[in-house]
């Protein structure tokens, strides 16, 4: 069952990113359940965005390059700092990202199951978030049709997230 299996992912992210906020948890659930946030229509724009991001990277590598974020390990974050350190092929990553954005379709019910796992962790005292606040947040997001969100300002300032969400099935052989 996905619910219990999501808890270790959440624990690992809280350990790596202790300044996570509610919206960062939601973003993790959203990506794990739904994949990329939207279809990629402008391939050149996506290519240019990736090139600019890769050119502007700095700082230490603290994340794994391949970071499974769904319990079935189908959905991953490919972190760009270790990707650059490993001399990754930007065009291969771009193709995996585009294929995921255009071909992977998750479900809102899966997102809700993942969020339930987070609420359960909170009720057990394993998270620095109140369960009632988490439930209210999800109610708000459900009313907004489970819209995608940005990382919190606190998370962005502390961790400078730089990754692409991809489905494992679209990664080139040998990446993991």
Steps between C-alpha positions, in 0.01 A plus 500: 500500500635844405415679826746330731767494231486880460598564863870409449520742208354779711733419790803503268401837354440652843842375611669645190291818495403578861371846403223354284168678525150368436511606134829313453339183635205555268735553204669168581160323512379677188806401300507144636135449406461712188850529355594819321276796551387548141555388143799641315380667182805714428793258472750775424380701798546196726847445351598865557363492858706189578815649341464823701446305820798271436724798419398682819557217747738541788548350840572163647334182390286382792226309323516172315477540124208256477252553783190276491203690639222246447480175696503294181816691394335592169524876555836660571660833553822528300702754697703721271809564716597132518386465138755762396767349728443165324529669158143405415361543151262798507316392185427156649367663816291741296346215300417306819343811653293578189384140463396499866321833477313391188449132574465434872157543656456439868190541712370738761394201709865392518598849613237480774632159614853641523371801694319265739835338574639844590205574727550163671868583561391829652245333727777267624718802580755424229465835325520864602157570348157486663279233343197730498697767313612241246143385446383859451780561252397199291135609512610837361706333226216266412271801460767636263491176295832386648694777331876484494689726742849643522744412774475728801728803513671348803568173316623683191738719697641212705528229235490667157304208351598416146357183350274351237218259574515197274345156475757223534366335186626794292855508636772369272643160590770512765386816678408320816 
